[in-house]
Amino acid sequence: MQNQFNELIKKDRERRKKNNVEISFLDYLNIVKENPVTTMLAHERMFEIITKPGTKIIKTEDYPRLRRIYGNDVIKKYNFFDNDFFGIDKTIMEIVRYFHSASMRGEESRQVLYLVGPVGSGKSSLMEALKKALEISEPIYALKGCPMREEPLHLIPKHLRDEFEELLGVKIEGDLCPICRYRLLNDYQAEYENFPVVTVDFSIRSRKGIAVVPPVDPNNQDTSVLIGSVDISKMDLYPEDDPRVLSLNGAFNTGNRGLIEFIEIFKNDTEYLHTIITATQEKSIPSPGKGSMIYFDGIILAHSNEAEWNKFKSDHTNEAILDRIVKIEVPYCLELNQETKIYNKILKKSNFKAHIAPHTIEVASMFAILSRLNQSNKIDMISKMRIYNGEEIVEKDTTKKIDIQELRDEGPKEGFSGISTRFIMKSIDNALSESEHNCINPILIMESLVKAVKATDMGEDEKNKLLGFLQDTIKKEYNRILEKEVTKAFIYGYREQAETLFNNYLDHAEAYVNKVKIKDENTGEELDPDEKFMESIESQIGLTGSAATGFRNDVTSYMFSMLRNNQVIDYTSYEPLKEAIEKKLISSVRELSRVITQAKVRDKSQNEKYNAMVEEMKRAGYCDYCCNVVLKYAANNLWKD
């Protein structure tokens, strides 16, 4: 084992030696000649880092669920963000588009990237991802000893730049900082070819290429935090305008060629932010004391909540800064499937090892999503949540599918209020900590969320609304899910029976729509389509009369369109029909499952069926304890006499 440790240390040391090199300026010119991207500016470097792991182009026309959510948009998913961010694909696409545009040295290379959204929506996490990406990126070349870690090509005099640009195949942008200019003239007698060049990396902790500016007390806002200061101890040694008195250690100095993050940016006074004006548009920052402006090439990131943005935006005196901001909204996730991924990701990183029963995280996610949605006159909240999750919902007694865009138009600011991810995670953590059997289940998580809501400091109306979701809306939805779960466990070959019902319905619906007979496979007899059979399924989702007729037409045309696109057809292909089939199966065994689950004393046959059901539920992810809990809950809540 000691040899393994030693080997690991040696390998790391060798790698660091390779990454920390010192070369002459002439050697650097040869490197640039061979590989012009060496001189990438900050935005271009970040775009390269984000896109290097790969990009997936998703055409929604090939994915029915995504088409229902995004329409005909083309979705780009970036592997760089894929394992850590869920439900904010559009936001991530906007961020990458910003870096793409800025990498082309367009107008957005001179703009602040500003994220706005509610607490816990992922703004800080996105910033952390960008900072950590820089930390693990390849080192860059810089002038040795430069406090700004600046690009070595700044040494080339203005009158020779055109010739050097042609020879190297690059565009040279920027000027020497005051300190390097002094050193060039005095230490190297203006012979810039002798100025040494070194490799430097990025580090959050060491403030190398990455600077973080937290909100500053308005009564103590010192611009030295941003642009450095004059070293008073050297004032007796050098003149006031001598570069040697400068301490270029502010955020804009250390973040040069990397990035600067402004946390809760608008908590600062406007005057404190004036450095941003020149740092963006002119790509230069003030020098401490009486020095000249200093060239700056860096990404300026900022974030805050919406209330602070609205307050800042309403003051017309802030127009200069507002004009230099690219605003990107980071709302809460509104897709149930993606919300569950967020909590599962966080739980994987924790030390909790307790068993989590099926649908536990889903129930917690439902509460989060419902709290973020606006009430609609068109549909109930659970159906709205399912539509936002990409499921297909048909209006009752019609064949009309509810348009997701109409719902979004009703609530353009959905996702900017509601319960945060942190609130849900704290409730899950509390449930895990208090679990006596090393297992949590949906019933326990609902109780934990009720306690958390009652303990919060919010208005009574809001509190009652949230409690209503938990004690009524979500409880009913969980009862529906659990009944389907028990039915699946109870019916041997559930999927096969569902597929049989689906295929039979499809045969009869197709014959009905095309006004043809159905041939009996056993007798060869030609029969009329069985309308009673179709009605027994359609009635499960409230379709009768002309609505049922329209439904048969819809199902038939939908399946033919799937066949034309070479897509696999099964009973889950068309969401409304899937729901109807599942309800049909549930109703067919409800009485039997009720009797067996509730029975305190079972006969031999009932006991065998009950034990088989329990084993099937355990195969579906339940442990002995949570299986016992949910079946007792089912007996007391699902099939009350």
C-alpha positions as CSV (number, residue, x, y, z in Angstrom):
1,M,0.0,0.0,0.0
2,Q,2.9,2.4,0.8
3,N,4.3,1.9,-2.7
4,Q,0.9,2.8,-4.2
5,F,0.8,6.1,-2.1
6,N,4.4,6.8,-3.2
7,E,3.6,6.1,-6.8
8,L,0.6,8.4,-6.7
9,I,2.7,11.3,-5.2
10,K,5.4,10.8,-7.8
11,K,3.0,10.9,-10.7
12,D,1.4,14.0,-9.4
13,R,4.7,15.7,-8.9
14,E,5.9,14.8,-12.4
15,R,2.6,16.1,-13.9
16,R,3.0,19.4,-12.1
17,K,6.6,19.7,-13.3
18,K,5.4,19.3,-16.9
19,N,2.7,21.9,-16.3
20,N,5.0,24.4,-14.7
21,V,7.5,25.4,-17.3
22,E,9.5,28.5,-18.1
23,I,10.4,29.4,-21.6
24,S,11.7,32.4,-23.6
25,F,9.4,34.8,-25.4
26,L,10.8,33.5,-28.7
27,D,9.9,29.9,-27.7
28,Y,6.4,31.1,-26.9
29,L,6.1,32.7,-30.4
30,N,7.0,29.3,-32.0
31,I,4.3,27.6,-29.8
32,V,1.7,30.2,-31.0
33,K,2.8,29.7,-34.6
34,E,2.2,25.9,-34.2
35,N,-1.0,26.3,-32.2
36,P,-2.7,29.7,-32.6
37,V,-5.5,28.7,-30.1
38,T,-2.9,29.1,-27.3
39,T,-3.8,32.8,-27.3
40,M,-7.6,32.3,-26.7
41,L,-9.3,35.0,-24.8
42,A,-11.3,34.2,-21.6
43,H,-14.7,33.7,-23.2
44,E,-13.4,31.5,-26.0
45,R,-11.5,29.4,-23.5
46,M,-14.7,28.8,-21.4
47,F,-16.7,28.0,-24.5
48,E,-14.0,25.4,-25.5
49,I,-14.1,23.9,-22.0
50,I,-17.9,23.6,-22.0
51,T,-18.2,22.1,-25.5
52,K,-15.2,19.8,-25.4
53,P,-16.9,16.9,-23.6
54,G,-19.5,16.7,-26.4
55,T,-22.9,18.0,-27.4
56,K,-26.1,16.0,-28.1
57,I,-28.5,17.5,-30.6
58,I,-32.1,16.3,-29.9
59,K,-34.8,16.8,-32.5
60,T,-38.0,16.9,-30.5
61,E,-39.9,15.4,-33.4
62,D,-38.2,12.1,-32.6
63,Y,-39.2,12.2,-28.9
64,P,-43.0,12.6,-28.3
65,R,-42.5,13.5,-24.6
66,L,-40.0,16.3,-25.4
67,R,-42.1,17.5,-28.3
68,R,-45.0,18.0,-25.9
69,I,-42.7,20.1,-23.6
70,Y,-40.6,22.0,-26.1
71,G,-42.7,21.9,-29.3
72,N,-40.6,21.7,-32.5
73,D,-37.5,23.3,-30.9
74,V,-34.1,21.7,-31.3
75,I,-32.7,20.9,-27.9
76,K,-28.9,20.9,-27.3
77,K,-27.7,19.0,-24.3
78,Y,-24.1,19.6,-23.2
79,N,-22.3,16.7,-21.5
80,F,-20.4,19.2,-19.4
81,F,-23.7,20.0,-17.5
82,D,-25.5,16.7,-18.0
83,N,-24.8,14.9,-14.7
84,D,-25.4,17.8,-12.4
85,F,-28.2,20.0,-13.8
86,F,-31.7,18.9,-14.6
87,G,-34.8,20.6,-15.9
88,I,-33.1,23.8,-17.0
89,D,-32.0,22.8,-20.5
90,K,-33.2,26.1,-22.0
91,T,-31.3,28.1,-19.4
92,I,-28.1,26.1,-20.1
93,M,-28.6,26.6,-23.9
94,E,-28.8,30.4,-23.3
95,I,-25.6,30.4,-21.2
96,V,-23.7,28.4,-23.8
97,R,-25.0,30.7,-26.6
98,Y,-23.7,33.6,-24.6
99,F,-20.2,32.1,-24.5
100,H,-20.4,31.1,-28.1
101,S,-21.2,34.7,-29.2
102,A,-18.6,36.1,-26.8
103,S,-15.9,33.7,-28.1
104,M,-16.4,35.3,-31.5
105,R,-15.4,38.6,-30.0
106,G,-18.8,40.0,-30.7
107,E,-20.7,42.5,-28.5
108,E,-21.4,39.9,-25.8
109,S,-17.7,39.5,-25.1
110,R,-18.1,43.0,-23.6
111,Q,-21.1,42.1,-21.4
112,V,-21.8,40.7,-17.9
113,L,-23.4,37.3,-17.8
114,Y,-26.1,37.8,-15.1
115,L,-28.3,35.0,-13.7
116,V,-31.5,35.9,-12.0
117,G,-33.9,33.5,-10.3
118,P,-35.4,32.4,-7.0
119,V,-33.3,31.0,-4.1
120,G,-32.2,27.5,-4.6
121,S,-32.9,27.4,-8.4
122,G,-29.2,26.6,-9.3
123,K,-27.6,30.0,-10.0
124,S,-24.7,29.4,-7.6
125,S,-24.3,25.8,-8.7
126,L,-24.0,27.0,-12.3
127,M,-21.3,29.5,-11.3
128,E,-19.5,26.8,-9.3
129,A,-19.5,24.5,-12.3
130,L,-17.9,27.2,-14.5
131,K,-15.2,28.0,-11.8
132,K,-14.4,24.3,-11.3
133,A,-14.1,23.8,-15.0
134,L,-11.4,26.5,-15.2
135,E,-9.6,24.9,-12.3
136,I,-9.2,21.6,-14.1
137,S,-8.5,23.2,-17.5
138,E,-5.0,23.3,-19.1
139,P,-2.5,25.9,-17.8
140,I,-2.1,29.0,-19.9
141,Y,1.1,31.0,-20.7
142,A,1.7,34.3,-19.0
143,L,4.5,36.8,-18.4
144,K,6.6,35.7,-15.5
145,G,5.9,37.7,-12.3
146,C,2.9,39.6,-13.8
147,P,0.2,40.2,-11.2
148,M,-2.4,40.2,-14.0
149,R,-1.1,36.9,-15.5
150,E,-1.3,38.6,-18.8
151,E,-0.9,37.4,-22.4
152,P,2.8,37.4,-23.5
153,L,1.9,38.8,-26.9
154,H,1.3,42.2,-25.1
155,L,5.1,42.6,-25.3
156,I,4.9,43.2,-29.0
157,P,5.0,46.9,-29.8
158,K,2.0,48.4,-31.6
159,H,3.9,49.3,-34.7
160,L,5.0,45.7,-35.3
161,R,1.7,44.0,-34.4
162,D,0.3,43.8,-38.0
163,E,3.4,41.9,-39.1
164,F,3.4,39.6,-36.1
165,E,-0.3,38.9,-36.5
166,E,0.2,37.9,-40.1
167,L,3.2,35.6,-39.2
168,L,1.4,34.0,-36.3
169,G,-2.2,33.9,-37.7
170,V,-3.7,35.5,-34.6
171,K,-5.2,38.8,-33.5
172,I,-3.3,40.5,-30.8
173,E,-5.5,42.4,-28.3
174,G,-4.4,44.3,-25.2
175,D,-1.5,46.1,-23.6
176,L,1.0,45.6,-20.9
177,C,0.0,46.4,-17.3
178,P,2.0,49.2,-15.6
179,I,4.2,46.8,-13.7
180,C,5.3,44.7,-16.7
181,R,5.8,47.9,-18.7
182,Y,8.2,49.2,-16.0
183,R,10.0,45.8,-15.8
184,L,10.3,45.6,-19.6
185,L,12.0,49.1,-19.8
186,N,14.1,48.8,-16.7
187,D,14.9,45.1,-16.2
188,Y,15.1,44.0,-19.8
189,Q,16.1,47.4,-21.4
190,A,13.0,47.1,-23.7
191,E,14.4,43.9,-25.2
192,Y,11.1,42.1,-25.0
193,E,12.4,38.9,-26.6
194,N,14.3,38.3,-23.3
195,F,11.2,38.6,-21.1
196,P,10.5,35.1,-19.6
197,V,7.2,33.3,-20.1
198,V,5.7,30.7,-17.7
199,T,2.7,28.5,-17.5
200,V,0.1,29.3,-14.8
201,D,-3.0,27.5,-13.8
202,F,-6.3,28.5,-12.3
203,S,-7.3,28.1,-8.6
204,I,-10.3,29.3,-6.6
205,R,-8.6,29.0,-3.3
206,S,-5.4,30.7,-4.3
207,R,-7.3,33.4,-6.3
208,K,-5.4,32.6,-9.5
209,G,-7.5,33.5,-12.5
210,I,-10.7,33.1,-10.4
211,A,-12.0,35.9,-8.2
212,V,-15.1,36.0,-6.1
213,V,-16.7,39.3,-4.9
214,P,-19.3,38.9,-2.1
215,P,-21.6,41.8,-1.3
216,V,-19.9,44.5,0.6
217,D,-21.2,46.6,3.5
218,P,-22.5,49.9,1.9
219,N,-20.7,51.9,4.7
220,N,-17.4,50.2,3.9
221,Q,-17.2,49.8,0.2
222,D,-13.5,50.0,-0.8
223,T,-12.8,49.8,-4.5
224,S,-9.4,48.3,-3.7
225,V,-11.3,45.0,-3.4
226,L,-11.9,45.3,-7.2
227,I,-8.8,47.1,-8.6
228,G,-6.1,46.8,-6.0
229,S,-4.5,49.6,-4.1
230,V,-1.4,51.7,-3.6
231,D,1.1,50.2,-1.1
232,I,1.6,53.0,1.4
233,S,4.7,51.4,2.8
234,K,6.5,52.1,-0.6
235,M,5.4,55.7,-0.9
236,D,8.6,56.9,0.8
237,L,10.7,54.9,-1.6
238,Y,9.1,55.7,-5.0
239,P,7.2,58.6,-6.6
240,E,3.4,58.6,-6.4
241,D,3.0,57.6,-10.1
242,D,5.7,54.9,-10.0
243,P,4.2,51.5,-10.9
244,R,6.3,49.9,-8.1
245,V,3.9,51.3,-5.5
246,L,0.9,49.4,-7.0
247,S,-0.5,46.3,-5.4
248,L,-2.6,44.8,-8.3
249,N,-4.4,42.3,-6.1
250,G,-8.1,43.3,-6.6
251,A,-10.7,41.0,-8.1
252,F,-10.3,42.4,-11.6
253,N,-6.6,41.9,-11.4
254,T,-6.6,38.3,-10.1
255,G,-9.6,37.4,-12.3
256,N,-7.9,38.6,-15.5
257,R,-7.9,35.9,-18.2
258,G,-10.3,33.9,-16.1
259,L,-13.5,35.0,-14.4
260,I,-14.9,37.2,-11.6
261,E,-18.1,36.2,-9.8
262,F,-20.2,38.9,-8.1
263,I,-22.4,37.2,-5.5
264,E,-25.7,39.0,-4.9
265,I,-24.4,41.8,-7.1
266,F,-27.1,44.4,-6.6
267,K,-26.7,44.3,-2.8
268,N,-23.7,46.7,-3.5
269,D,-24.1,50.4,-4.1
270,T,-24.1,51.4,-7.8
271,E,-20.9,53.5,-7.4
272,Y,-19.1,50.4,-6.2
273,L,-20.0,48.7,-9.5
274,H,-18.8,51.5,-11.9
275,T,-15.6,49.5,-12.6
276,I,-17.8,47.1,-14.5
277,I,-18.7,49.8,-17.0
278,T,-15.1,50.2,-18.4
279,A,-14.2,46.5,-17.7
280,T,-17.0,45.4,-20.1
281,Q,-17.2,47.9,-23.0
282,E,-13.7,49.3,-23.0
283,K,-12.1,46.1,-21.6
284,S,-10.0,48.1,-19.2
285,I,-10.1,48.9,-15.5
286,P,-8.8,51.8,-13.5
287,S,-5.4,51.6,-12.0
288,P,-5.0,52.4,-8.3
289,G,-3.7,55.8,-7.5
290,K,-2.9,57.9,-10.6
291,G,-1.9,55.2,-13.0
292,S,-3.3,54.7,-16.5
293,M,-6.2,52.3,-17.4
294,I,-5.2,48.6,-17.4
295,Y,-6.3,46.1,-20.1
296,F,-8.7,43.4,-18.8
297,D,-9.8,40.2,-20.4
298,G,-12.1,38.2,-18.2
299,I,-15.5,36.8,-17.8
300,I,-17.7,38.8,-15.4
301,L,-20.4,36.6,-13.8
302,A,-23.1,37.9,-11.5
303,H,-26.3,36.7,-9.9
304,S,-29.0,37.8,-7.6
305,N,-32.7,37.2,-6.8
306,E,-35.4,38.8,-8.9
307,A,-36.5,41.4,-6.2
308,E,-33.0,43.0,-6.2
309,W,-32.9,42.9,-10.0
310,N,-36.3,44.7,-10.3
311,K,-35.2,47.3,-7.7
312,F,-32.0,48.0,-9.6
313,K,-33.7,48.0,-13.0
314,S,-36.3,50.6,-11.8
315,D,-33.6,53.2,-11.2
316,H,-33.0,55.0,-14.5
317,T,-29.6,56.2,-13.2
318,N,-28.3,52.6,-13.6
319,E,-28.8,52.5,-17.3
320,A,-25.1,52.4,-18.1
321,I,-24.7,49.1,-16.2
322,L,-28.0,47.7,-17.4
323,D,-26.9,48.2,-21.0
324,R,-23.8,46.0,-20.3
325,I,-25.8,43.0,-18.9
326,V,-26.9,39.8,-20.6
327,K,-29.7,38.6,-18.3
328,I,-30.5,34.9,-18.2
329,E,-33.4,33.6,-16.0
330,V,-32.8,30.5,-13.9
331,P,-36.3,29.4,-12.7
332,Y,-37.1,26.4,-10.6
333,C,-37.5,23.1,-12.4
334,L,-41.1,22.4,-13.5
335,E,-40.6,18.8,-14.8
336,L,-41.4,16.1,-12.3
337,N,-39.0,13.6,-13.8
338,Q,-36.2,16.1,-13.8
339,E,-37.0,17.3,-10.2
340,T,-36.6,13.7,-8.9
341,K,-33.2,13.5,-10.5
342,I,-32.1,16.6,-8.6
343,Y,-32.8,15.0,-5.2
344,N,-31.4,11.6,-6.2
345,K,-28.2,13.3,-7.3
346,I,-27.9,15.1,-3.9
347,L,-28.7,12.0,-2.0
348,K,-26.0,10.0,-3.8
349,K,-23.4,12.6,-2.6
350,S,-24.6,12.3,1.0
351,N,-23.7,9.6,3.6
352,F,-27.3,8.5,4.1
353,K,-27.6,4.7,3.4
354,A,-31.2,4.1,4.4
355,H,-33.6,2.4,2.0
356,I,-35.9,4.7,0.1
357,A,-39.2,3.1,-1.0
358,P,-40.5,3.6,-4.5
359,H,-42.3,6.9,-5.2
360,T,-40.9,8.6,-2.0
361,I,-38.7,11.1,-3.9
362,E,-41.5,11.4,-6.5
363,V,-44.0,12.5,-3.9
364,A,-41.6,15.1,-2.5
365,S,-40.9,16.3,-6.0
366,M,-44.7,16.6,-6.7
367,F,-45.0,19.0,-3.7
368,A,-42.1,21.1,-5.0
369,I,-43.6,21.3,-8.5
370,L,-47.2,22.0,-7.4
371,S,-46.0,24.9,-5.2
372,R,-44.4,26.5,-8.2
373,L,-47.4,26.3,-10.5
374,N,-50.3,28.8,-10.9
375,Q,-53.9,27.6,-10.6
376,S,-55.6,27.2,-14.0
377,N,-59.3,27.3,-14.9
378,K,-58.6,24.8,-17.7
379,I,-57.4,21.9,-15.7
380,D,-56.6,20.6,-12.2
381,M,-53.2,21.0,-10.6
382,I,-52.1,17.3,-10.9
383,S,-53.0,17.2,-14.6
384,K,-51.2,20.5,-15.1
385,M,-48.1,19.0,-13.4
386,R,-48.3,15.9,-15.6
387,I,-48.6,18.0,-18.8
388,Y,-45.5,20.0,-17.8
389,N,-43.8,16.7,-17.4
390,G,-44.5,15.9,-21.0
391,E,-47.5,13.6,-20.5
392,E,-50.5,13.7,-22.8
393,I,-53.7,14.7,-21.1
394,V,-57.1,14.8,-22.9
395,E,-59.9,17.1,-21.6
396,K,-62.7,15.2,-20.0
397,D,-65.6,14.2,-22.4
398,T,-63.6,15.5,-25.4
399,T,-60.8,14.3,-27.6
400,K,-59.1,17.7,-27.3
401,K,-55.5,17.6,-25.9
402,I,-54.6,20.4,-23.6
403,D,-52.1,22.7,-25.0
404,I,-49.0,23.3,-22.8
405,Q,-48.4,26.7,-24.4
406,E,-51.8,27.9,-23.3
407,L,-51.1,26.9,-19.7
408,R,-47.7,28.7,-19.9
409,D,-49.3,31.8,-21.3
410,E,-51.6,31.9,-18.2
411,G,-48.5,31.9,-15.9
412,P,-45.5,33.5,-17.5
413,K,-43.6,33.7,-14.2
414,E,-44.2,30.2,-13.1
415,G,-41.0,28.8,-11.6
416,F,-40.0,32.0,-9.9
417,S,-41.8,31.3,-6.7
418,G,-42.7,28.2,-4.6
419,I,-40.8,25.7,-2.5
420,S,-37.0,25.5,-3.1
421,T,-34.9,22.5,-3.6
422,R,-33.2,23.1,-0.3
423,F,-36.6,23.0,1.6
424,I,-37.4,19.6,0.1
425,M,-33.9,18.2,0.8
426,K,-34.1,19.3,4.4
427,S,-37.4,17.5,4.8
428,I,-35.9,14.3,3.2
429,D,-32.8,14.6,5.4
430,N,-35.0,14.9,8.5
431,A,-37.1,11.9,7.5
432,L,-33.9,9.9,6.9
433,S,-32.5,11.0,10.3
434,E,-35.6,10.2,12.2
435,S,-36.3,6.8,10.5
436,E,-36.3,4.0,13.1
437,H,-36.2,1.2,10.6
438,N,-33.5,2.6,8.3
439,C,-36.2,3.1,5.6
440,I,-38.3,6.0,4.5
441,N,-41.5,5.8,2.4
442,P,-44.0,8.3,0.8
443,I,-46.3,8.3,3.8
444,L,-43.3,9.3,6.0
445,I,-42.1,12.0,3.6
446,M,-45.6,13.6,3.4
447,E,-45.6,13.8,7.2
448,S,-42.1,15.3,7.2
449,L,-43.2,17.9,4.7
450,V,-46.3,18.8,6.7
451,K,-44.2,19.4,9.8
452,A,-41.8,21.5,7.7
453,V,-44.5,23.7,6.3
454,K,-46.2,24.2,9.7
455,A,-42.8,25.3,11.1
456,T,-42.1,27.9,8.3
457,D,-42.5,31.6,8.7
458,M,-45.0,32.4,6.0
459,G,-48.5,33.8,5.6
460,E,-51.4,31.7,6.7
461,D,-53.0,31.7,3.2
462,E,-49.8,30.4,1.6
463,K,-49.3,27.8,4.4
464,N,-52.9,26.5,4.1
465,K,-52.4,26.2,0.3
466,L,-49.3,24.1,0.7
467,L,-50.9,22.0,3.4
468,G,-53.8,21.5,1.1
469,F,-51.4,20.1,-1.6
470,L,-49.9,17.7,0.9
471,Q,-53.0,16.5,2.8
472,D,-55.4,16.4,-0.2
473,T,-54.0,16.8,-3.7
474,I,-50.8,14.8,-3.4
475,K,-52.3,12.2,-1.0
476,K,-55.0,11.4,-3.6
477,E,-52.4,11.2,-6.3
478,Y,-50.3,8.9,-4.2
479,N,-53.3,6.7,-3.5
480,R,-53.9,6.4,-7.2
481,I,-50.2,5.5,-7.8
482,L,-50.2,3.0,-4.9
483,E,-53.4,1.3,-6.1
484,K,-51.8,0.9,-9.5
485,E,-48.7,-0.5,-7.9
486,V,-50.6,-3.0,-5.8
487,T,-52.6,-4.0,-8.9
488,K,-49.4,-4.6,-10.9
489,A,-48.1,-6.8,-8.1
490,F,-51.4,-8.6,-7.8
491,I,-52.0,-9.3,-11.5
492,Y,-49.7,-12.0,-12.8
493,G,-48.2,-10.8,-16.1
494,Y,-49.6,-7.3,-15.7
495,R,-47.8,-5.9,-18.7
496,E,-48.9,-8.8,-20.9
497,Q,-52.5,-8.3,-19.9
498,A,-52.2,-4.5,-20.6
499,E,-50.7,-5.3,-24.0
500,T,-53.5,-7.7,-24.8
501,L,-56.1,-5.1,-23.9
502,F,-54.2,-2.5,-25.9
503,N,-53.9,-4.7,-29.1
504,N,-57.6,-5.7,-28.8
505,Y,-58.7,-2.1,-28.5
506,L,-56.5,-1.0,-31.4
507,D,-58.0,-3.8,-33.6
508,H,-61.5,-2.8,-32.8
509,A,-60.9,0.9,-33.0
510,E,-59.2,0.6,-36.4
511,A,-62.1,-1.5,-37.7
512,Y,-64.6,1.0,-36.3
513,V,-62.9,4.0,-37.9
514,N,-62.5,2.3,-41.2
515,K,-66.0,0.8,-41.1
516,V,-64.8,-2.8,-41.7
517,K,-65.3,-6.1,-40.0
518,I,-63.0,-7.9,-37.6
519,K,-62.0,-11.5,-38.4
520,D,-62.2,-13.9,-35.4
521,E,-58.8,-15.6,-35.2
522,N,-60.3,-18.8,-33.9
523,T,-63.4,-19.3,-36.0
524,G,-62.6,-17.1,-39.0
525,E,-66.0,-15.5,-38.6
526,E,-66.2,-11.8,-39.6
527,L,-67.7,-9.7,-36.8
528,D,-68.6,-6.0,-36.2
529,P,-66.2,-4.0,-33.9
530,D,-67.1,-4.6,-30.3
531,E,-68.4,-1.2,-29.2
532,K,-69.2,-2.4,-25.6
533,F,-65.6,-3.5,-25.2
534,M,-64.2,-0.2,-26.4
535,E,-66.7,1.8,-24.2
536,S,-65.5,-0.2,-21.2
537,I,-62.0,1.2,-21.7
538,E,-63.0,4.7,-22.8
539,S,-65.3,5.2,-19.9
540,Q,-62.3,4.8,-17.5
541,I,-61.2,8.3,-18.6
542,G,-64.7,9.8,-18.8
543,L,-65.1,9.5,-22.6
544,T,-68.6,8.8,-23.9
545,G,-70.7,9.4,-27.1
546,S,-69.0,11.6,-29.7
547,A,-66.0,12.2,-27.5
548,A,-65.4,8.4,-27.5
549,T,-65.8,8.3,-31.3
550,G,-63.3,11.1,-31.7
551,F,-60.9,9.3,-29.3
552,R,-60.9,6.2,-31.5
553,N,-60.0,8.3,-34.5
554,D,-57.2,10.0,-32.6
555,V,-55.8,6.7,-31.4
556,T,-55.8,5.2,-34.8
557,S,-54.2,8.1,-36.6
558,Y,-51.6,8.5,-33.8
559,M,-50.6,4.8,-34.1
560,F,-50.3,5.1,-37.9
561,S,-48.1,8.1,-37.5
562,M,-45.8,6.2,-35.2
563,L,-45.6,3.3,-37.6
564,R,-44.7,5.7,-40.4
565,N,-41.8,7.0,-38.3
566,N,-40.7,3.4,-37.5
567,Q,-41.4,3.8,-33.8
568,V,-42.2,0.9,-31.5
569,I,-45.8,0.7,-30.5
570,D,-47.0,-0.6,-27.1
571,Y,-49.7,0.1,-24.5
572,T,-47.7,3.1,-23.2
573,S,-47.4,4.8,-26.6
574,Y,-50.5,7.0,-26.2
575,E,-50.8,8.4,-22.7
576,P,-54.6,8.7,-22.5
577,L,-55.1,5.1,-23.7
578,K,-52.4,3.9,-21.3
579,E,-54.3,5.6,-18.4
580,A,-57.6,4.0,-19.5
581,I,-56.1,0.5,-19.8
582,E,-54.4,0.8,-16.4
583,K,-57.7,2.0,-14.8
584,K,-59.5,-0.9,-16.5
585,L,-57.1,-3.4,-15.0
586,I,-57.2,-1.8,-11.6
587,S,-61.0,-1.9,-11.5
588,S,-61.1,-5.5,-12.6
589,V,-59.2,-6.7,-9.5
590,R,-60.0,-3.9,-7.0
591,E,-62.5,-6.0,-5.0
592,L,-60.3,-9.0,-4.8
593,S,-57.2,-7.0,-3.8
594,R,-59.2,-5.1,-1.3
595,V,-60.5,-8.3,0.4
596,I,-57.0,-10.0,0.5
597,T,-55.1,-6.9,1.6
598,Q,-57.6,-6.0,4.4
599,A,-58.2,-9.6,5.6
600,K,-56.9,-10.3,9.0
601,V,-57.4,-14.0,8.6
602,R,-56.8,-15.4,5.1
603,D,-57.6,-18.8,3.8
604,K,-54.8,-20.8,2.1
605,S,-55.6,-19.5,-1.4
606,Q,-55.8,-15.9,-0.3
607,N,-52.6,-16.3,1.7
608,E,-50.8,-17.5,-1.4
609,K,-52.0,-14.6,-3.5
610,Y,-51.1,-12.1,-0.7
611,N,-47.5,-13.6,-0.4
612,A,-47.1,-13.6,-4.2
613,M,-48.1,-9.9,-4.2
614,V,-45.7,-9.0,-1.5
615,E,-42.8,-10.8,-3.3
616,E,-43.7,-8.9,-6.5
617,M,-43.7,-5.6,-4.7
618,K,-40.3,-6.4,-3.2
619,R,-39.0,-7.1,-6.7
620,A,-40.3,-3.7,-7.6
621,G,-38.0,-2.1,-5.0
622,Y,-39.8,-2.4,-1.6
623,C,-38.1,-3.8,1.5
624,D,-40.0,-5.9,4.1
625,Y,-40.6,-2.9,6.3
626,C,-41.9,-0.4,3.7
627,C,-43.9,-3.1,1.9
628,N,-45.7,-3.8,5.2
629,V,-46.2,0.0,5.8
630,V,-47.7,0.8,2.4
631,L,-49.9,-2.3,2.3
632,K,-51.4,-1.4,5.7
633,Y,-51.8,2.2,4.4
634,A,-53.5,0.7,1.3
635,A,-55.9,-1.4,3.4
636,N,-56.9,1.7,5.5
637,N,-57.0,4.3,2.7
638,L,-57.6,2.8,-0.7
639,W,-60.6,0.5,-0.3
640,K,-62.7,1.9,2.5
641,D,-66.2,0.3,2.6
